Amino acid sequence: MLGRMIPAILTIAIVLAAFYLVFGVLFPLGRGAIFVPSSREKTLQMSDLAEVAPGERAVDLGSGDGRVVIELARRGAAAEGYEINPVLVLVSRWNIRRAGLSGQAVIHWGSFWRAVLAPFTVVIVFQGSFIMRRLERKLRRELPSGARVISDYWGFPGLAADATLGTIRLYRMQ
């Protein structure tokens, strides 16, 4: 019995690995970071450092499974996320519904490079080092003065952090 199940188990493992490689690694390659979910602790630390106030508009660029967007919405922000991976968009939307935040949080399927960021006062990013210079230019062009940008792990080459908490940095746009 077990001998007949091994080929089926291997087939499922190969399909899952291929699915992950296509949607988790190859799909986002060149567009931003691969999906690495933030821990609950990091999500809370980013939200704390951002000092999100009720009624603010906040966005997560490369929102993954939506956990940061959900935390921002729980703190009263009108929270949005941009995610290019269609599988993660579906997971995010399901997580938002499950959290009961459908009216306060939304995930957009598409590239954040095309998003207009001017309405946001809080921006969260966890992207690869290779896009941070370009992203910094976009943020400087579009964000209002005083907007807060939170970046985990990778910093912006031309901005000085106003505060740090471990690998998380807070920047205030001038």
PyMOL commands that set and color helices and strands:
alter all, ss='L'
color gray80, all
select helices_A, chain A and resi 2-26+40-50+67-74+86-98+112-114+129-142
alter helices_A, ss='H'
color red, helices_A
select strands_A, chain A and resi 57-61+78-83+105-109+122-125+148-152+163-165+168-172
alter strands_A, ss='S'
color yellow, strands_A
deselect
rebuild
show_as cartoon
